[in-house]
Amino acid sequence: EKHTTPLAVEKELTKHLPAGIIAQAHHWLILHGRYTCTALRPKCEECGIRLLCKHYKKVSQISKIKQKKVDSTQ
């Protein structure tokens, strides 16, 4: 939330990665966005980092609420 520019996000991420894998991590993130965390239909259940993801937490919470409503009407 506090990192609002691409440069700020990059600096924060690189703090947590060994220098030797930064170039690889760049490609991993691109591929992750291309094949797993897509804009129209993210594949959250297949995602290896979903427990760190705000979108997944929000979506799973909504799903739980909807399921409770269905359960209470039966």
CORQUIWO-V244969 format. One record per residue. N is the residue number from 0. SS is DSSP state (H for helix, E for strand, L for the rest). OMEGA is omega in degrees with one decimal (999 if undefined). NEAR is the number of other ideal C-beta (glycine too) atoms within 8 Angstrom. Layout:
BEGIN
n | ss | omega | near
N | SS | OMEGA | NEAR
N | SS | OMEGA | NEAR
END
This chain:
BEGIN
n | ss | omega | near
0 | L | -176.7 | 2
1 | L | 179.5 | 4
2 | L | -171.7 | 8
3 | L | 178.2 | 4
4 | L | 177.7 | 6
5 | H | -180.0 | 5
6 | H | 179.0 | 6
7 | H | 178.3 | 10
8 | H | 179.1 | 9
9 | H | 179.8 | 8
10 | H | 179.7 | 9
11 | H | 179.4 | 9
12 | H | -176.9 | 9
13 | H | 174.9 | 8
14 | H | -173.0 | 6
15 | L | -178.4 | 5
16 | L | 173.4 | 9
17 | L | -176.4 | 5
18 | H | -176.9 | 5
19 | H | -178.5 | 4
20 | H | -177.6 | 8
21 | H | 179.5 | 10
22 | H | 177.3 | 6
23 | H | -178.8 | 7
24 | H | 176.9 | 10
25 | H | -179.9 | 8
26 | H | 177.8 | 8
27 | H | -179.9 | 8
28 | H | 177.6 | 8
29 | H | 180.0 | 8
30 | H | 177.4 | 8
31 | H | 178.4 | 11
32 | H | -177.9 | 9
33 | H | -171.7 | 7
34 | H | -176.9 | 7
35 | L | -175.8 | 10
36 | L | -177.3 | 8
37 | L | -175.4 | 10
38 | L | -174.5 | 3
39 | L | -178.7 | 3
40 | L | 179.4 | 4
41 | L | -178.6 | 9
42 | L | -173.9 | 10
43 | H | -177.0 | 11
44 | H | 178.2 | 5
45 | H | -171.4 | 5
46 | L | 179.9 | 13
47 | L | -179.6 | 3
48 | L | -175.6 | 7
49 | H | -179.0 | 9
50 | H | 176.6 | 5
51 | H | -169.0 | 4
52 | L | 178.3 | 11
53 | H | 179.5 | 5
54 | H | -180.0 | 8
55 | H | 179.8 | 11
56 | H | 180.0 | 8
57 | H | -178.4 | 8
58 | H | -178.9 | 9
59 | H | 177.1 | 9
60 | H | 178.1 | 8
61 | H | 179.5 | 8
62 | H | 178.7 | 8
63 | H | 179.3 | 8
64 | H | 178.7 | 8
65 | H | 179.9 | 8
66 | H | 178.2 | 8
67 | H | 178.8 | 8
68 | H | 178.8 | 8
69 | H | -179.4 | 8
70 | H | -176.4 | 7
71 | H | 179.2 | 6
72 | H | -179.1 | 5
73 | L | 999 | 4
END
